[in-house]
Amino acid sequence: MNPVLKPLVLVVEDEADIVTLLTYNLEKEGFRAVAAGDGEEALLVAAEQTPQLVLLDWMLPLMSGLEVCRQLRRNPKTRDIPIIMLTARGEEADRVRGLNSGADDYITKPFSPTELVARVRAVLRRSSPGHTDETLRFDDVVMDLAAHRVRRNGRDVHLGPTEFRLLRHFMQHPGRVFSREQLLDLVWGHDVYVEPRTVDVHIRRLRKALNEETETDLIRTVRSAGYALDSRSS
């Protein structure tokens, strides 16, 4: 691939080891990466280089990640750049603050590089759908939307229509936890009446089709919260 065509990701992080981890994994997956160690430098780099996406740490020297996010959104040159917040804050109120400040997504530390790259791809896909192909990828799962085909680790995965839609939704929002009610609205639709427990039935079918005995269960059950697609599932 011509390096000029690779999406540029701005990594805004003051911890050198995390910058190294992020840069290595992004470049390994076909992205270009540029780093900024504080908020002021981030604003300058974003304005000069216009990255396709910003990975923005919440806690930064000189200026908080939230303020950087707000200023990026106020600048006409950078206001449309997708932003993923990196944060050690896992409370719902903090996540809402990040999203309300203009972030497109968030990921909580510690995170797996696989999940982070999947989140980057998902946000880029949502922000510029006309510039991406019709293939979704997460871990060793590949979903071809045009051919309506799923493969895991090279083998075909046979899914019913509802399980296909469910997996597509998870692959478009990797790592995010969705309640049964949210999944009913987003996958089944607002106008369809289905019992919330029906979601559990389709999750079991999806797991059975997706996971063979030696493979990691990619569907994570979060007690009293819902389900997520996560390579760290147990």
N, C-alpha and C positions, 0 to 999 in steps of 0.2 A: 504494500500500500504506500502511496506517496505520503511522506510525513506531513506535508502541508494540509492534506485532507483529514488528518486525524483531529478529533475534537480536542480542544485545549481546555484543561481543567485548572482553575486557580485554587491552590491549597492554602488556606489561611490558618496557620497553626504555629504556636510559639515553641512547641516541644519538638526538638530535632529528631528524636527517634520516631515520633509519629509521622513527621514530614517524610522521613526516609521510607517508612512502611507504606504510606499512602502513595508516594511517588513511584516506588518500585512496582506496586500492584497495578496502578493505573497504566503505567507504561507497558507492563507485561500484557495487559489486556487491550492494547491498541490505542491508548490515549496519549496525548502530550500533557505534561504537568509543569506548572510554574508555581513557586511558593512565595508567600509573604509572611513575615514573622509577627506583624502587628496590624492593627486596624488601619492606620494611616497609609502604610505601604500597600495594603490590600486595595484601598480606594484608588491609589495612583496606578497600580498594575492593572486593575479592572478597566480603568478609563483608557489606558494606553494600548492594552492588548485585546480587549473585548473577548474574554474567554467564553466558551459555550456553556460553562457551568462553574459555580463557586462552591467549594467545600469550606464551610466557615465555622471555626471553633467559637463556642459561646464565650469562653473566658480568654481575653486577649489583653496584652499590655496597651496602654495609651487610650484605647477605645474598646468598648465591649462589642462582642459579635452582634448583639441586637442593634446597636447604634450603626455599625457598619452596614447591616442589612437594610436599615431604614434609609441610610444615605445612598446606598446603591439603588434603591427603589425611587428615590427622589431625583436622581440624575437621569435625564432623558437618554443618555448614551448607554447606561447600564441597567435601566429599570426592568428590562425584559429578560435579563440573564437569570436562569434558574439557580436557586440557592438551596443547598442542603446544609442544615445546621448540625454540627458535631457537638455533643454535650454530654457531660456526666450527670446532668439533671434529668431524672427519669419521671418526675412527678407530672401529672397531667396538666396542672396549671402552668408549669414552665414550658411544656411542649406547646400549649396553646399560645403563650406569649410569643414564642418563636415564630409560629405560623402566622399570628396576627401582625407581627412586625414585617412580614413579607416573604418569609421562607416558604419554599415549595414542599419541603420534606425535612425530617430530622432523623438522626440516628444516634443512639445512646452508647457512650463508651462503657465498657470495652465492646468492640464490635469485631466481627470476622471480616477479613478482606473480601471474601466471596460475597457476603451480604452487601458490603459497601459498594462494590463494583456493580452488583445487580441493581442497587438503588440508583446509582448514577445513570445506568442505562435506562431504567424505568422513567426517571424524571426527564431525561433528554427525549425519550420517546413521546412522553406526554406533551412536552413543550414545543416540539417540532415534528409532529407525526408525518408530515409530508417528506421528511428527509431521512426516514428510517425504513428498514425493510419490514417484512411481515413475519419475522422470526423472533420469538422470545426465548431467553436463555436464563436458567438459574441452576447453579451447581452443575450436575451432569444431565440435566433435563433440557431438551430442546423442543419448543412448540412451533410448528409451522402453521401459521394462521390461514394462509392461502390454501394449503393442501388439507387443512383440518387434521393434522397428524402430530402425534407426540412420540418422542423417543427418549429413552433414558439409558445412558451408558451404552448406546448403540442398538438397543432392542426397542421394538415397537411397544407402545403402551396403548391398550385399547380402552377408550373411555366412552361412556354414554354422553349425550348432549349436555346434561346438567353438570356432570363431573368435568367435562371439557370447559364449560363456562366458568366453573368454580376455580379450576386450576389456572385458567387465563387471568382471572381477576387477581389471584394470589401472585402470579408471576409479574403482573403489572405493578404490584405493590409489595415487593418482597420485604419480609421482616415486620410488616405492620400487622398489628393484632386487630381482627374484626370480630365483633360480637355476632351472635346468630341473627339478631334483628338487622344489623347492618348488612350482612351477607344476603338476607332475604330481599332487602331493598335493592342492593347493588347487582345481584346475580339473577334473582327471580323477577324483580320489578316491583314498583310500588303498588300496582293494581292487582297483583296476584296474592290471594290469601292462602298461605301455607303455614302450618304449625311450625314454630321455631325448632322443635325437635327433629323436624324433617331434615334440617341442615346436618344434624349428627349422622343421619343415615347416609347421606351423600358423601360426607367426609369419610366415613368408613369405607364406602365403595371406592372413593378416590385413593385412599391409602392402600387398599388391597391391590388395585391395579398398578399403582405407582411404585410400590415398595416390594421388592423380592426379599427373601430371607436374609441375605447378607448385606443388604443396602440400608443406608441410613433413612429413617423415617423423616421426610422433609416437612411434614405437617405437624406443627407444634400446637398442642392443646394448652391453653393458658387458663388455669382454674378460675372460674367465676368471671372470665373476661371474653374468651372466644378462641379463635384459631389464627395461626400465622404460618407463612411459608418461611422456614428457617433451617439453614444447613446444620445448626447446632441442636436440632430437635433430638429428643431422647424417647 
